[in-house]
Amino acid sequence: MTYRCFDVNIDEKIAHIVLNRPEKRNSMIPEFWDELPRIVQDIDENARARVIVISSTGPHFSSGLDVNAFAGLAVQSDDPATEREARLQHGAKFHLIVQSMQRTFSSLESCRLPVIAAIQGGCVGGGVDLVTACDMRYATKDAFLTIYEINIGMTADVGTFPRIAKLIPEGVARELAYTGRRMPAAEAQSVGLVNRVFPDQEAMLEEVMGIAREIARKAPLAIYGCKRLINYARDHSTADTLDYVGVWNASMLQPDEIMEAMAANAQKRAGEFVDLPKTRGTKETP
């Protein structure tokens, strides 16, 4: 399958999704919002991989939303009655568009596989929405993140706020949101927004792929359980999460996978684990 905004490669049970429009700073055009969830859904539902890595090309990870995509939403009319109707439809249409864009990045959070973001250069606006929906983030030393929307007179609405305030101290999140300043990679690491910083993209991708391979060697159902429970714990109380993990393991714990993991560790070999099942009724992406 060929995509306009991405290249996709699957090897060693790792799906590598690469933003491929460096000449446009990997801005998020309309096709971007349709292609990414389709790619993720296909990988997840058809059990094509055990972990996803998202990286980019060129000097910047992403310049965020292509503002030209919203050029057609402006309300212009000389007739007051027509303008009133247009404004009502404008608001409803804009809401639907935002919800669709939100689902694009929520697909990263809701899929069964861990998703790792590898960030080089600028990660601007929608780029922050994207990487905060991932499980882990790594960056080059020249990388920076900015909640840029405030600089163009709008409130970020695609996913940054419900996620970033749970990843970093609230005061820091508010400062970034109110000022639109750039947060350098070193500072992002110091507050826990990125896991690690590397001298360049080559070194970063080498390490990230190593981490992805390590994840891919683990029992897929156990990894899925970890992701599910960490997400659940973030949004629920300790008591609720303890109850949920008990119910989860009561239905999902697989003694055969545990025995295989223990045997593989003792014999210093790779474990032979069962992949996640394909989702029932899934159709292959054409």
C-alpha positions as CSV (number, residue, x, y, z in Angstrom):
1,M,0.0,0.0,0.0
2,T,1.3,3.4,-1.0
3,Y,0.6,6.5,1.2
4,R,1.1,10.2,0.5
5,C,2.3,11.1,4.0
6,F,4.0,8.0,5.2
7,D,6.3,5.1,4.4
8,V,5.7,1.9,6.3
9,N,8.1,-1.0,6.8
10,I,7.5,-4.1,8.9
11,D,10.5,-6.2,9.9
12,E,11.4,-8.3,13.0
13,K,7.8,-7.8,14.2
14,I,8.4,-4.0,14.3
15,A,6.3,-1.7,12.3
16,H,8.2,1.5,11.3
17,I,6.0,4.4,10.2
18,V,7.9,7.3,8.7
19,L,6.6,10.7,7.9
20,N,7.9,11.3,4.4
21,R,7.3,14.9,3.4
22,P,10.5,16.6,4.5
23,E,10.3,19.3,1.8
24,K,7.1,20.5,3.6
25,R,8.5,19.9,7.1
26,N,6.1,17.0,7.4
27,S,3.1,19.3,7.8
28,M,-0.2,17.5,8.4
29,I,-2.3,17.8,5.3
30,P,-5.8,16.3,5.0
31,E,-4.4,12.9,3.8
32,F,-2.3,12.7,6.9
33,W,-5.4,12.5,9.2
34,D,-6.9,9.7,7.2
35,E,-3.8,7.7,6.5
36,L,-2.3,7.4,10.0
37,P,-5.3,5.7,11.7
38,R,-5.8,3.4,8.8
39,I,-2.1,2.3,9.0
40,V,-2.2,1.8,12.8
41,Q,-5.6,0.0,12.6
42,D,-4.3,-2.3,9.9
43,I,-1.1,-3.2,11.8
44,D,-3.0,-3.7,15.1
45,E,-6.1,-5.5,13.9
46,N,-4.2,-7.8,11.5
47,A,-1.5,-8.5,14.1
48,R,1.2,-7.5,11.6
49,A,3.7,-6.4,14.3
50,R,4.3,-6.3,18.1
51,V,5.5,-2.7,18.4
52,I,5.2,0.5,16.4
53,V,8.0,3.1,15.9
54,I,7.1,6.5,14.4
55,S,9.9,8.6,13.1
56,S,10.3,11.3,10.5
57,T,12.5,12.7,7.7
58,G,14.4,15.9,7.1
59,P,15.5,18.5,9.6
60,H,12.2,18.5,11.5
61,F,9.8,15.9,12.9
62,S,6.7,17.9,12.0
63,S,5.6,21.5,11.6
64,G,2.1,20.5,12.6
65,L,-1.2,21.2,11.0
66,D,-1.1,22.6,7.4
67,V,-3.1,25.7,8.0
68,N,-4.2,25.8,4.4
69,A,-6.3,22.8,5.2
70,F,-8.7,25.1,7.0
71,A,-8.8,27.9,4.4
72,G,-12.2,26.7,3.2
73,L,-13.8,27.1,6.6
74,A,-13.9,30.9,6.6
75,V,-17.4,32.3,6.7
76,Q,-18.1,35.0,4.1
77,S,-21.5,36.3,3.1
78,D,-23.1,39.7,2.5
79,D,-26.6,38.3,3.3
80,P,-27.2,38.4,7.1
81,A,-29.6,35.4,7.0
82,T,-27.2,33.4,4.9
83,E,-24.3,34.4,7.1
84,R,-26.2,33.2,10.2
85,E,-26.8,29.8,8.6
86,A,-23.2,29.6,7.4
87,R,-21.9,30.4,10.9
88,L,-24.0,27.7,12.5
89,Q,-22.9,25.2,9.9
90,H,-19.3,26.4,10.3
91,G,-19.3,25.6,14.0
92,A,-20.9,22.2,13.5
93,K,-18.5,21.3,10.7
94,F,-15.5,22.5,12.6
95,H,-16.5,20.4,15.6
96,L,-16.8,17.3,13.4
97,I,-13.4,17.9,11.8
98,V,-11.7,18.3,15.2
99,Q,-13.3,15.1,16.5
100,S,-12.0,13.3,13.5
101,M,-8.5,14.7,14.0
102,Q,-8.6,13.7,17.7
103,R,-9.5,10.1,16.7
104,T,-6.4,10.0,14.5
105,F,-4.0,10.4,17.4
106,S,-6.3,8.5,19.9
107,S,-5.7,5.5,17.6
108,L,-2.1,5.5,18.8
109,E,-3.2,5.4,22.4
110,S,-6.0,2.8,21.9
111,C,-4.2,0.3,19.8
112,R,-2.9,-2.8,21.5
113,L,0.7,-2.2,20.6
114,P,3.3,0.0,22.3
115,V,4.0,3.1,20.1
116,I,7.4,4.8,20.3
117,A,8.1,8.3,18.9
118,A,11.5,9.3,17.6
119,I,11.7,13.1,17.4
120,Q,14.3,15.1,15.5
121,G,14.4,18.9,15.1
122,G,11.1,20.7,15.5
123,C,8.0,19.0,16.9
124,V,5.4,21.8,16.5
125,G,1.7,22.1,17.3
126,G,0.1,18.9,15.9
127,G,3.4,17.2,16.3
128,V,3.1,17.6,20.1
129,D,-0.4,16.2,19.8
130,L,1.0,13.2,18.0
131,V,3.9,12.3,20.3
132,T,2.0,12.8,23.5
133,A,-0.4,10.1,22.3
134,C,2.6,7.7,22.0
135,D,3.8,5.4,24.8
136,M,7.4,6.7,24.8
137,R,9.3,9.5,23.3
138,Y,13.0,9.8,22.4
139,A,14.7,12.9,20.9
140,T,17.8,14.2,19.2
141,K,19.7,16.9,21.1
142,D,18.6,19.6,18.6
143,A,15.0,18.6,19.0
144,F,12.4,21.0,20.5
145,L,8.7,20.8,21.2
146,T,6.3,23.8,21.1
147,I,2.6,24.1,21.8
148,Y,2.5,26.6,18.9
149,E,-1.2,27.2,18.6
150,I,-1.3,30.1,21.1
151,N,1.1,31.9,18.7
152,I,-1.6,31.9,16.0
153,G,-4.4,32.9,18.4
154,M,-6.0,29.5,19.0
155,T,-6.3,26.9,21.7
156,A,-4.7,23.5,20.9
157,D,-7.6,21.1,20.4
158,V,-6.4,17.8,18.9
159,G,-5.1,16.1,22.0
160,T,-2.1,17.9,23.7
161,F,-3.9,19.2,26.8
162,P,-5.6,16.0,28.1
163,R,-2.3,14.2,27.8
164,I,0.6,16.5,28.4
165,A,-0.6,17.6,31.8
166,K,-0.4,14.0,32.9
167,L,3.1,13.6,31.5
168,I,4.8,16.7,33.0
169,P,4.2,19.0,35.9
170,E,1.1,21.1,35.5
171,G,2.9,24.4,35.9
172,V,5.3,23.5,33.1
173,A,2.4,22.4,30.8
174,R,0.7,25.7,31.5
175,E,3.8,27.7,30.7
176,L,4.3,26.0,27.4
177,A,0.6,26.4,26.5
178,Y,0.4,30.1,27.5
179,T,3.7,31.2,26.0
180,G,4.1,29.0,22.9
181,R,7.8,28.8,23.7
182,R,10.2,26.1,22.5
183,M,11.1,23.4,25.0
184,P,14.6,22.0,24.1
185,A,15.2,18.3,24.2
186,A,17.3,18.5,27.3
187,E,14.6,20.3,29.2
188,A,12.0,17.9,27.9
189,Q,14.1,15.0,29.3
190,S,14.5,16.7,32.6
191,V,10.7,17.0,33.1
192,G,10.0,13.5,31.8
193,L,8.4,14.4,28.5
194,V,11.1,12.4,26.6
195,N,12.8,9.3,27.9
196,R,16.3,10.0,26.4
197,V,18.2,12.4,24.2
198,F,20.7,11.4,21.5
199,P,23.4,13.3,19.6
200,D,21.8,12.7,16.2
201,Q,18.9,10.9,14.4
202,E,21.1,7.9,13.4
203,A,22.1,7.2,17.0
204,M,18.5,7.8,18.2
205,L,17.0,5.4,15.7
206,E,19.6,2.7,16.4
207,E,18.7,2.8,20.1
208,V,15.0,3.1,19.5
209,M,15.0,0.1,17.3
210,G,16.9,-1.8,19.9
211,I,14.3,-0.9,22.5
212,A,11.6,-1.9,20.0
213,R,13.3,-5.3,19.4
214,E,13.4,-5.9,23.1
215,I,9.7,-5.2,23.4
216,A,9.0,-7.4,20.5
217,R,10.7,-10.3,22.2
218,K,8.3,-10.2,25.1
219,A,5.0,-12.0,25.3
220,P,2.6,-9.9,23.3
221,L,-0.5,-10.5,25.5
222,A,1.5,-9.4,28.6
223,I,2.7,-6.3,26.8
224,Y,-0.9,-5.5,25.7
225,G,-1.9,-5.9,29.4
226,C,0.8,-3.5,30.5
227,K,-0.3,-0.8,28.1
228,R,-4.0,-1.3,28.9
229,L,-3.3,-1.1,32.7
230,I,-1.0,1.9,32.5
231,N,-3.5,3.8,30.5
232,Y,-6.3,2.7,32.9
233,A,-4.2,3.7,36.0
234,R,-3.6,7.2,34.5
235,D,-7.3,7.8,34.4
236,H,-8.6,6.0,37.5
237,S,-7.9,5.7,41.2
238,T,-5.4,3.2,42.7
239,A,-8.3,1.1,44.1
240,D,-10.1,1.0,40.8
241,T,-6.9,0.0,39.0
242,L,-6.0,-2.8,41.5
243,D,-9.5,-4.2,41.0
244,Y,-9.2,-3.9,37.2
245,V,-5.8,-5.6,37.0
246,G,-7.2,-8.5,39.1
247,V,-10.1,-8.9,36.7
248,W,-7.8,-8.5,33.7
249,N,-5.4,-11.3,34.9
250,A,-8.2,-13.5,35.9
251,S,-9.4,-13.6,32.3
252,M,-6.2,-12.9,30.4
253,L,-3.3,-14.7,32.3
254,Q,-1.8,-17.4,30.2
255,P,0.2,-20.1,32.1
256,D,1.7,-21.4,28.9
257,E,3.2,-18.0,28.0
258,I,4.5,-17.7,31.6
259,M,6.2,-21.1,31.4
260,E,7.7,-20.3,28.0
261,A,9.1,-17.0,29.3
262,M,10.6,-18.7,32.3
263,A,12.1,-21.5,30.2
264,A,13.5,-19.0,27.6
265,N,15.1,-17.0,30.4
266,A,16.7,-20.1,31.9
267,Q,17.9,-21.4,28.6
268,K,19.1,-17.9,27.5
269,R,17.1,-18.1,24.2
270,A,14.3,-16.1,22.6
271,G,10.9,-17.0,23.7
272,E,8.4,-18.5,21.3
273,F,5.2,-16.6,22.1
274,V,1.8,-16.5,20.5
275,D,1.0,-13.3,18.6
276,L,-2.1,-11.3,19.5
277,P,-5.2,-12.5,17.7
278,K,-6.5,-10.7,14.7
279,T,-9.5,-8.6,15.6
280,R,-12.7,-10.4,14.9
281,G,-14.2,-9.4,11.6
282,T,-11.2,-7.3,10.5
283,K,-10.9,-6.6,6.8
284,E,-7.5,-6.2,5.3
285,T,-6.6,-2.7,4.2
286,P,-6.8,-2.6,0.3
